[in-house]
Amino acid sequence: MLQVSVLRNDPQWAKERLILKGFSQPELVDTIISLDDQRKKTQNEFDHNQSQVNLASKQIGGLMAKGQTQEAEALKATVAQLKTTLDPLKESMQQIEKQLHDTLVLLPNLPGALVPAGKSAEDNEVVREGGLRKELPANAQPHWDLINQYRLVDFETGAKITGRGFPLYIGKGAKLQRSLVQYFLDYNTAAGYTEYLPPFMVNEASAFATGQLPDKEGQMYFMEADQFYLIPTAEVPVTNIYRDTIVKEEELPIKMTAYSPCFRREAGSFGKDVRGLNRVHQFEKVEIIQIVAPSLSYQVLDEMVAHVEKLIQSLELPYRILRLCGGDMGFASALTYDFEVFSAAQERWLEVSSVSNFESFQTNRMKCRYKDAQGKMQFTHSLNGSSLALPRILACLLENHQTEAGIEIPKVLQPYFGQEIITLP
C-alpha cells in the first residue's frame, strides 16, 4: 500500500507513474489527498475540543475549591456542550479513515525509475541473454510428447483425480521434481538464505499484506468454510512471518527461502501456449524473499537477479532476462525482472522466474518496521524471486537436453537424481 505522504509530496508525478503502470484511475490520487485533508481537519477539531474539555474540567475543580460555584456550574455547561461534539467527530473520523484506506488499497505500487514505458509483454526490455542453444536431434519433440514417451507425468489420471491442470508426476518424473526442489533449496541456503516450510493456506490478513487482496481474488482458491486461501506462491506466507513486527536494524537483511506447492485458478484457454506443463493449476516452486533496509533494496535486487541467473546457468539452459514495462508489471511491484528459458522444441521463450522489489508497498500493509540509526521508525523494503518455478523448468530441461539416447541430466542434478540420463522405459 502506498503511503499518503508519497502522494502528497508530488501528486502529478504519482499520477504519471500510475499511468505508466496502466492504472486507469490516476484521479484517485486527488481523492486520497482530499480525504487526508478531511481526516486531518476532523482530527484537529476533535483534539481541540478534547483539550478544551480537559482544561475546563481542571478549572472546574479549582473553582469549586474556591467556592465559586456559579462560575463552576457555567463552565460545566460549556464542558457538557463540548462533549456532545466528541462522539460525532470521532465517528466521522473513523468513516473518513475507512474511506481513505479503501481508496488507497486500490492503487498499485508506483513503478521505479528504471521501468520502461509499455502496455504489454511485447514492450519489455531484454537486459541480456545467456546460455547456449543445443542442436537437437532430428526427431526432437515438445515436452508433452516426451513426458508421455518416458512416462514422467500422467495428465489424464491427474484430471480424473482432481481436474484439468493438476498433473500427476510418476516414477522418474516425480524423482526429477524432488531432485530439483532439493537442489534449489541447497543452492539458496548455501547463499545464506534460511529455509522455511510454511503453511500452504493463509488467512485474509496475510493475503492482503502481500498484495494478493484485493487484486487477485479470482486467481486464488478460497476455502469458504474456514475463510482461508490456498497460496499462489510461498512469498505470501513467508513474507507474512514479519507482519506486525519491529525488527532490529542489525538483523537486516533477512534472507528466507521456501518450497511450496502453488495453486492458481487461472489456467486460461487451451492450446499450444498452455499445453502440457506450460500452465497448470498446481505446481511446485522454490522462493527467495528478503526484508532489507530501504537504502539497500535495489542493490539487493541486483544480487538476487545474479543469484537466479547463476542457478539457471547451472542447469545448462539458454535464457534471457527481461525488465518488465509498466503495463506488464504486477500490482505490488516497483521493478521486476523476468527470467525466460528457451523451449527448444516449442521454439519459444517460457517464463521461469520473476524477481521483484516491492519497496515499502508490502511492508506498509504488513506494518513491518525498524528503527534507523537516528532512532526514527521506518518501513523496511521487501523483495522476492522464484528460485525456481518447476513446471516450465522441467519442460525446458526435457526439451533442451533430449538426445538420441535419452534425456540427459545436468551435472549439478546428477547427485540428487542418481542418474546421468533418463532412458526409455
C-alpha positions as CSV (number, residue, x, y, z in Angstrom):
1,M,0.0,0.0,0.0
2,L,1.3,3.4,-0.9
3,Q,2.0,6.0,1.8
4,V,-0.1,9.1,1.6
5,S,3.0,11.2,2.2
6,V,4.4,9.9,-1.1
7,L,1.3,11.0,-3.0
8,R,1.2,14.4,-1.2
9,N,4.8,15.1,-2.0
10,D,4.3,15.2,-5.7
11,P,0.7,14.4,-6.9
12,Q,1.4,14.9,-10.6
13,W,4.4,12.7,-10.5
14,A,2.4,10.0,-8.8
15,K,-0.3,10.2,-11.4
16,E,2.2,9.9,-14.2
17,R,3.8,6.8,-12.6
18,L,0.3,5.2,-12.2
19,I,-0.5,5.9,-15.9
20,L,2.9,4.3,-16.8
21,K,1.7,1.2,-15.0
22,G,-1.6,1.2,-16.9
23,F,-3.7,2.3,-14.0
24,S,-7.0,3.8,-15.3
25,Q,-7.9,5.9,-12.3
26,P,-5.0,8.3,-11.6
27,E,-7.5,10.8,-10.3
28,L,-7.8,8.8,-7.1
29,V,-4.6,10.5,-6.0
30,D,-6.6,13.7,-5.7
31,T,-9.4,11.9,-3.9
32,I,-6.9,10.4,-1.4
33,I,-5.3,13.8,-0.7
34,S,-8.7,15.4,-0.2
35,L,-9.7,12.6,2.2
36,D,-6.5,13.0,4.1
37,D,-7.2,16.7,4.4
38,Q,-10.6,15.9,5.8
39,R,-9.1,13.4,8.2
40,K,-6.6,16.0,9.4
41,K,-9.2,18.7,9.8
42,T,-11.6,16.4,11.7
43,Q,-8.7,15.1,13.9
44,N,-7.6,18.7,14.7
45,E,-11.2,19.7,15.6
46,F,-11.5,16.6,17.8
47,D,-8.2,17.2,19.5
48,H,-9.0,20.9,20.1
49,N,-12.4,20.1,21.7
50,Q,-10.9,17.3,23.8
51,S,-8.2,19.6,25.1
52,Q,-10.8,22.3,25.9
53,V,-12.8,19.7,27.8
54,N,-9.7,18.6,29.7
55,L,-8.7,22.2,30.5
56,A,-12.2,23.2,31.6
57,S,-12.5,20.1,33.8
58,K,-9.4,21.1,35.7
59,Q,-10.6,24.6,36.1
60,I,-14.0,23.4,37.5
61,G,-12.2,21.7,40.3
62,G,-10.3,24.8,41.1
63,L,-13.4,27.0,41.1
64,M,-15.3,24.6,43.4
65,A,-12.3,24.6,45.8
66,K,-12.5,28.4,46.0
67,G,-16.3,28.3,46.5
68,Q,-17.0,29.9,43.1
69,T,-20.0,27.6,42.5
70,Q,-21.8,29.8,39.9
71,E,-18.7,30.1,37.7
72,A,-18.1,26.3,38.1
73,E,-21.6,25.5,37.0
74,A,-21.4,27.7,34.0
75,L,-18.1,26.0,33.0
76,K,-19.8,22.6,33.5
77,A,-22.4,23.6,30.9
78,T,-19.7,24.5,28.4
79,V,-18.0,21.2,29.0
80,A,-21.2,19.3,28.5
81,Q,-21.7,21.1,25.2
82,L,-18.2,20.3,24.0
83,K,-18.6,16.7,25.0
84,T,-21.6,16.4,22.7
85,T,-19.3,17.1,19.7
86,L,-16.7,14.5,20.5
87,D,-18.6,11.3,19.6
88,P,-19.9,12.6,16.2
89,L,-16.4,13.9,15.4
90,K,-14.9,10.5,16.3
91,E,-17.4,8.6,14.2
92,S,-16.8,11.0,11.3
93,M,-13.1,10.5,11.6
94,Q,-13.5,6.7,11.6
95,Q,-15.6,6.9,8.4
96,I,-13.1,9.1,6.7
97,E,-10.2,6.8,7.7
98,K,-12.1,3.8,6.3
99,Q,-12.8,5.6,3.0
100,L,-9.2,6.7,2.8
101,H,-7.9,3.2,3.4
102,D,-10.4,1.6,1.0
103,T,-9.3,4.1,-1.7
104,L,-5.6,3.7,-1.0
105,V,-5.7,-0.1,-1.4
106,L,-7.0,0.3,-5.0
107,L,-3.7,1.9,-6.1
108,P,-0.9,-0.3,-7.3
109,N,2.7,0.3,-6.4
110,L,4.4,3.1,-8.3
111,P,6.9,1.8,-10.9
112,G,10.5,2.7,-10.2
113,A,12.7,4.9,-12.3
114,L,14.1,2.1,-14.4
115,V,10.7,0.8,-15.5
116,P,10.3,1.2,-19.3
117,A,7.0,2.5,-20.8
118,G,4.8,-0.1,-22.4
119,K,1.5,-1.8,-22.3
120,S,2.2,-5.5,-22.7
121,A,4.9,-8.2,-22.8
122,E,5.9,-7.1,-26.2
123,D,7.2,-3.9,-24.7
124,N,9.5,-5.5,-22.1
125,E,13.2,-4.8,-22.4
126,V,15.7,-7.6,-22.9
127,V,18.5,-6.9,-20.5
128,R,20.8,-9.8,-21.6
129,E,20.8,-13.3,-22.9
130,G,23.0,-16.3,-21.8
131,G,23.5,-20.0,-22.2
132,L,23.9,-22.0,-25.4
133,R,21.1,-23.4,-27.5
134,K,21.8,-27.0,-28.2
135,E,21.5,-28.7,-31.6
136,L,18.6,-31.1,-31.1
137,P,18.2,-34.5,-32.8
138,A,16.1,-34.5,-36.0
139,N,13.2,-36.2,-34.2
140,A,13.1,-33.7,-31.3
141,Q,9.8,-33.5,-29.5
142,P,8.0,-31.0,-27.3
143,H,7.9,-31.9,-23.6
144,W,4.2,-33.0,-23.7
145,D,5.2,-35.8,-26.0
146,L,8.4,-36.6,-24.1
147,I,6.6,-37.0,-20.7
148,N,4.3,-39.5,-22.3
149,Q,7.1,-41.3,-24.1
150,Y,9.2,-41.5,-20.9
151,R,6.2,-41.9,-18.6
152,L,7.1,-39.0,-16.4
153,V,3.7,-37.2,-16.0
154,D,0.2,-38.5,-16.3
155,F,-2.2,-35.7,-17.1
156,E,-5.3,-37.9,-17.7
157,T,-5.1,-39.6,-14.3
158,G,-4.4,-36.2,-12.6
159,A,-7.6,-34.9,-14.3
160,K,-9.5,-37.9,-13.1
161,I,-8.3,-37.4,-9.5
162,T,-8.9,-33.6,-9.4
163,G,-9.4,-31.9,-12.7
164,R,-7.7,-30.5,-15.7
165,G,-4.4,-28.7,-14.9
166,F,-3.5,-30.9,-12.0
167,P,-0.6,-33.1,-13.2
168,L,0.3,-36.4,-11.6
169,Y,4.1,-37.0,-11.6
170,I,5.1,-40.6,-11.7
171,G,8.4,-42.6,-11.4
172,K,11.4,-40.7,-12.6
173,G,9.2,-37.6,-13.3
174,A,8.4,-37.4,-9.6
175,K,12.0,-38.1,-8.6
176,L,13.2,-35.3,-11.0
177,Q,10.8,-32.9,-9.4
178,R,12.1,-33.8,-5.9
179,S,15.7,-33.5,-7.2
180,L,15.1,-30.0,-8.5
181,V,13.4,-28.9,-5.3
182,Q,16.3,-30.2,-3.1
183,Y,18.9,-28.7,-5.4
184,F,17.2,-25.3,-5.4
185,L,16.9,-25.3,-1.6
186,D,20.5,-26.3,-1.1
187,Y,21.7,-23.7,-3.6
188,N,19.7,-21.0,-1.7
189,T,20.7,-22.0,1.8
190,A,24.4,-22.1,0.7
191,A,23.9,-18.4,-0.2
192,G,22.8,-17.5,3.3
193,Y,19.0,-18.0,3.0
194,T,17.2,-19.6,5.9
195,E,14.9,-22.4,4.9
196,Y,11.2,-22.4,5.9
197,L,8.4,-24.8,5.3
198,P,5.3,-22.6,5.6
199,P,1.6,-23.3,5.8
200,F,0.1,-23.8,2.3
201,M,-3.1,-21.8,3.3
202,V,-3.3,-18.3,4.5
203,N,-5.9,-16.0,6.1
204,E,-7.3,-12.8,4.6
205,A,-4.8,-10.6,6.5
206,S,-1.8,-12.4,5.1
207,A,-3.2,-12.3,1.5
208,F,-3.9,-8.6,1.9
209,A,-0.4,-7.9,3.3
210,T,1.5,-9.1,0.3
211,G,-0.9,-7.6,-2.3
212,Q,-2.9,-10.6,-3.4
213,L,-6.1,-8.9,-2.0
214,P,-7.9,-7.0,-3.2
215,D,-6.2,-7.6,-6.6
216,K,-6.2,-11.3,-7.2
217,E,-9.3,-12.8,-5.6
218,G,-10.3,-14.5,-8.9
219,Q,-6.9,-16.3,-9.2
220,M,-6.8,-17.9,-5.8
221,Y,-8.7,-20.9,-4.4
222,F,-10.8,-19.9,-1.5
223,M,-11.9,-22.2,1.4
224,E,-15.2,-20.5,2.3
225,A,-16.0,-22.6,5.4
226,D,-12.7,-21.6,7.0
227,Q,-12.0,-18.3,5.2
228,F,-8.6,-19.5,4.1
229,Y,-6.9,-19.1,0.7
230,L,-4.6,-21.7,-0.9
231,I,-1.3,-20.0,-1.5
232,P,-0.4,-18.9,-5.1
233,T,3.3,-18.8,-4.0
234,A,5.4,-19.2,-0.9
235,E,6.0,-15.5,-1.0
236,V,2.7,-15.0,0.8
237,P,3.2,-17.0,4.0
238,V,6.9,-16.4,4.3
239,T,6.8,-12.6,3.9
240,N,4.0,-12.6,6.5
241,I,6.3,-14.1,9.1
242,Y,7.3,-10.4,9.7
243,R,3.8,-8.9,9.7
244,D,3.2,-6.6,12.7
245,T,6.8,-6.8,13.6
246,I,9.5,-4.3,14.5
247,V,12.9,-5.7,13.5
248,K,16.3,-4.6,14.7
249,E,18.4,-2.8,12.1
250,E,21.3,-5.2,12.8
251,E,19.0,-8.1,11.8
252,L,18.7,-6.8,8.3
253,P,18.9,-8.1,5.6
254,I,16.6,-11.0,6.5
255,K,17.0,-13.8,3.8
256,M,14.4,-16.6,3.6
257,T,13.8,-19.4,1.2
258,A,10.9,-21.9,1.0
259,Y,9.5,-24.7,-1.1
260,S,5.7,-24.9,-1.6
261,P,3.1,-26.2,-3.9
262,C,1.4,-23.3,-5.6
263,F,-2.3,-23.1,-6.5
264,R,-3.7,-20.8,-9.2
265,R,-7.1,-20.9,-10.8
266,E,-6.0,-19.0,-13.9
267,A,-5.2,-21.8,-16.4
268,G,-6.6,-19.8,-19.3
269,S,-7.6,-21.2,-22.7
270,F,-6.3,-24.4,-24.1
271,G,-3.8,-24.5,-27.0
272,K,0.0,-24.8,-27.5
273,D,0.7,-21.8,-25.3
274,V,-0.8,-23.6,-22.3
275,R,-0.3,-27.2,-23.3
276,G,1.5,-29.8,-21.1
277,L,3.4,-28.1,-18.3
278,N,3.3,-24.6,-19.8
279,R,0.5,-23.6,-17.4
280,V,-1.2,-25.7,-14.7
281,H,-3.4,-25.1,-11.7
282,Q,-1.0,-26.7,-9.2
283,F,2.8,-26.6,-9.4
284,E,5.9,-26.6,-7.2
285,K,8.2,-23.6,-6.7
286,V,11.1,-22.6,-4.5
287,E,11.1,-18.9,-3.5
288,I,13.6,-16.5,-2.1
289,I,12.5,-13.5,0.0
290,Q,14.4,-10.7,1.6
291,I,13.5,-8.0,4.1
292,V,16.0,-5.2,3.9
293,A,16.8,-1.6,4.7
294,P,15.4,0.9,2.1
295,S,18.8,2.2,1.2
296,L,20.0,-1.2,0.1
297,S,16.9,-2.7,-1.7
298,Y,18.0,-2.0,-5.3
299,Q,21.5,-3.3,-4.6
300,V,19.8,-6.4,-3.1
301,L,17.6,-6.7,-6.2
302,D,20.6,-6.9,-8.4
303,E,22.2,-9.5,-6.1
304,M,19.0,-11.6,-6.3
305,V,18.9,-11.4,-10.1
306,A,22.5,-12.5,-10.2
307,H,21.7,-15.4,-7.8
308,V,18.9,-16.7,-10.0
309,E,20.9,-16.2,-13.2
310,K,23.7,-18.5,-11.8
311,L,21.1,-21.1,-10.9
312,I,19.7,-21.2,-14.4
313,Q,23.2,-21.3,-15.8
314,S,24.0,-24.3,-13.7
315,L,21.1,-26.1,-15.4
316,E,22.8,-25.6,-18.8
317,L,19.8,-23.8,-20.3
318,P,19.6,-20.9,-22.7
319,Y,17.9,-17.9,-21.0
320,R,17.2,-14.2,-21.2
321,I,16.5,-11.6,-18.6
322,L,13.7,-9.0,-19.2
323,R,13.0,-5.8,-17.4
324,L,9.2,-5.6,-17.4
325,C,7.5,-2.5,-18.7
326,G,4.9,-0.6,-16.7
327,G,1.9,-2.3,-18.3
328,D,3.2,-5.8,-17.7
329,M,4.2,-5.5,-14.0
330,G,2.5,-7.0,-11.0
331,F,0.2,-4.9,-8.8
332,A,2.7,-4.7,-5.9
333,S,6.0,-4.4,-7.7
334,A,8.1,-1.3,-8.2
335,L,10.6,-3.1,-10.5
336,T,10.5,-6.7,-11.9
337,Y,13.0,-8.8,-13.8
338,D,11.6,-11.9,-15.5
339,F,13.8,-14.9,-16.5
340,E,12.7,-16.8,-19.6
341,V,14.2,-20.1,-20.7
342,F,14.2,-21.0,-24.4
343,S,12.0,-24.0,-25.1
344,A,13.9,-25.7,-27.9
345,A,11.2,-28.0,-29.3
346,Q,8.4,-25.3,-29.0
347,E,10.8,-22.6,-30.3
348,R,9.5,-20.1,-27.8
349,W,10.5,-18.4,-24.5
350,L,8.9,-19.6,-21.3
351,E,8.9,-17.6,-18.0
352,V,10.5,-19.5,-15.2
353,S,11.2,-16.7,-12.6
354,S,10.3,-13.2,-11.6
355,V,12.5,-11.2,-9.2
356,S,10.8,-8.1,-7.8
357,N,11.4,-5.2,-5.5
358,F,8.2,-4.1,-3.7
359,E,9.9,-1.3,-1.8
360,S,7.6,-0.4,1.1
361,F,4.4,-1.4,-0.6
362,Q,4.0,-4.8,1.2
363,T,5.7,-3.8,4.4
364,N,3.4,-0.8,4.8
365,R,0.5,-3.2,4.6
366,M,2.2,-5.6,7.0
367,K,3.4,-2.9,9.4
368,C,7.0,-4.4,9.2
369,R,9.3,-1.6,10.6
370,Y,12.7,-1.0,12.0
371,K,14.4,1.9,13.9
372,D,17.2,3.5,11.8
373,A,20.4,4.9,13.2
374,Q,18.7,8.1,14.2
375,G,16.0,6.3,16.1
376,K,13.4,7.0,13.5
377,M,10.8,4.3,12.8
378,Q,10.8,3.3,9.1
379,F,9.2,0.7,6.9
380,T,11.5,-2.0,5.7
381,H,11.6,-2.9,2.0
382,S,10.7,-6.4,0.7
383,L,11.8,-8.4,-2.3
384,N,11.2,-11.8,-3.7
385,G,12.0,-14.1,-6.5
386,S,11.3,-17.5,-7.9
387,S,14.4,-19.8,-7.5
388,L,12.8,-21.5,-9.4
389,A,9.3,-22.5,-10.6
390,L,9.4,-26.1,-11.6
391,P,6.9,-26.9,-14.4
392,R,8.5,-24.8,-17.2
393,I,12.0,-25.5,-15.9
394,L,11.1,-29.2,-16.2
395,A,9.6,-28.7,-19.7
396,C,12.8,-26.9,-20.8
397,L,15.1,-29.4,-19.3
398,L,13.4,-32.2,-21.1
399,E,13.3,-30.4,-24.5
400,N,16.8,-28.9,-24.4
401,H,18.6,-32.0,-23.0
402,Q,16.9,-34.6,-25.2
403,T,19.3,-36.8,-27.3
404,E,19.0,-39.9,-29.4
405,A,20.0,-41.9,-26.3
406,G,17.6,-40.3,-23.9
407,I,17.2,-37.2,-21.8
408,E,20.5,-36.1,-20.2
409,I,20.5,-34.8,-16.7
410,P,22.6,-31.6,-16.0
411,K,25.7,-32.4,-13.9
412,V,24.6,-30.4,-10.9
413,L,21.4,-32.5,-10.7
414,Q,23.0,-35.9,-11.1
415,P,24.0,-36.3,-7.4
416,Y,20.3,-35.6,-6.5
417,F,18.7,-37.7,-9.3
418,G,21.2,-40.5,-9.2
419,Q,21.5,-41.0,-12.9
420,E,23.1,-39.2,-15.8
421,I,20.4,-39.9,-18.3
422,I,16.7,-40.9,-18.5
423,T,16.3,-43.7,-21.0
424,L,13.1,-45.1,-22.4
425,P,11.2,-47.4,-20.0
